Amino acid sequence: MHSGVFRKRASALLGGALFALFFAFGRQMEHDGASDPALAMAAALTIPFALILTALFERVWRRLFTQRELAGGACRPFRARMAFVALFACYVPMLLVTFPGSFAYDVPFQLRQVFTGEYSTHHPLLHTLLLGGCVALGRALGEINLGAALYTVLQMAGMAACFALTCASIARRCGARAARLSAAFFALYPLHMLFAVNATKDVLFSGAFALALALAAEAAEGESAPRGLFAGFTAACTAAMLLRNNAVYAVAVWMLLQLPALRRRQGRLLLLSAAISVGLALGTGALLARVTEAVSGDMSEMLSVPIQQLARARLMEGEKLTDEERETIDALMPGEAWRAYDPSISDPVKFAFDTEAMKADMGAAVSTYLSVLKKCPKAYLDALLALTYPFFYPYGEYRVSGYYLQMGISEEQLDQWCDFPYITSQSLFPRVRDSLAWRFGAKGAMQIPVVGYLFNMGAIVWVMLFFALRDVYRGRWRRAGVWLLPVLLWGTFLLGPVMAGRYIYPFVCVLPVMGSEKEDRS
């Protein structure tokens, strides 16, 4: 069999099996709350999914290129500066709706660090210092809301710049038409407007990550690099890693998988840039921690999945465990915290988890985890799936604990440290803000037929994986190798504490990068 035919069939079957597995597990968890490991449904759906993928890879791809060839003619060059201005302008209306911006999620905890001087690496220090510095400046000037608005405007400008530069890279790699379509997506897709004014760290991280991916793809595919490309990739990649540790893990593994690229000069330079980025990110993070005397974050933040698995096994299959196993779990989750188990979010149990007890007898903790795994494998599998299925299955209803997109001004634990007027909402259009908070923020627009799937986390991940598989199918190995980076990042998010709208945002931002095609008129 011709190698190209084998590659196409193998990649279509692999994709079909992957999507069938996701579909089966996701549907079972959404409708039954438990999985069926036999997965007869997944086996039955593999071939249909593979056929659908083959049709999309072949017919849609050919139609796309035929239309471009027939269009012909010269295309106006893409102008990054004009794109920046247009993108920023598109985000301004949302600033007026939410003024001085949306300060929710972890913002009160980060501001507490700045105003008390008690820093922690639990949140990225770079973002904490930027956010807190702006708010502190506003307070010093006598109007804390102005400081909050300053941060929002800076973030809007940062995101517009990241997206404009991302589109410029797409223009060099795929043509001006692809760049303009990408800019329109960054300007008009509602998530970009909503997140541009949202002060969570995930926003700036997503912009930096999308830019790094675009520059990596440009470097990998080209035979020569424009001036500053590798420097730009290093800067964007370093910024992304400083804003989220997930990126450090993803880049480290990605570098190992990219070792075959060392045969090409561009590949060597790209891997060297990635290695420099890792060193810069780790060094800068350590320096910031030393300067601020920040204490290390709780280790439990990395243990959301095993904590959920132990809690589910203890709660639902406790009769299978020995007295010693139950005692160990009870010591790790004092006050029978395992009874607070919520399948869709690890926080209720994780916040009560005794990390020091685990460190004191790590051997017993690991031994108990493994012994319970042998007795309750399905409880472990279901705990993992219940926590993650919205991230790989296009759910019909958003039922994850917490809002899809938390909007407004959050005031958690202010009474413990805040002795001055806090940030307050001064929306110019409060009815629009409240409508968005209810219709979109709470449930991700899932109450709106069809439209809701534009923001469905599972659907977005399926699109991302489709683009990655498409390039494997067509034998474009350099591109496919670069797309391993967002796929690996997605893997780290599957180990997180909850599936929320802000966690999907990096993958929304990379869709134009992965989906853009070269304008081949030959």
Secondary structure, 3 states (H helix, E strand, C coil): CCHHHHHHHHHHHHHHHHHHHHHHHHHHHHHHCCCCCCCHHHHHHHHHHHHHHHHHHHHHHHHHHHHHHHHCCCCCCCCHHHHHHHHHHHHHHHHHHHCCCEECCCHHHHHHHHHHCCCECCCCHHHHHHHHHHHHHHHHCCCHHHHHHHHHHHHHHHHHHHHHHHHHHHHHHHCHHHHHHHHHHHHHCHHHHHHHCECCHHHHHHHHHHHHHHHHHHHHHCCCCCCCHHHHHHHHHHHHHHHCHHHHHHHHHHHHHCHHHHHCHHHHHHHHHHHHHHHHHHHHHHHHHHHHCCECCCHHHHCHHHHHHHHHHHHHCHHHCCHHHHHHHHHHCCCCHHHHCECCECHHHHCCCCHHHHHHCHHHHHHHHHHHHHHCHHHHHHHHHHHHHHHCCCCCCCCCCCCCCCCCECCCCHHHCCCCCCCCCCCCCHHHHHHHHHHHHCCCCCCCCCHHHHCCHHHHHHHHHHHHHHHHHCCCHHHHHHHHHHHHHHHHHCCCCECCHHHHHHHHHHHHHHHCCCCCCC
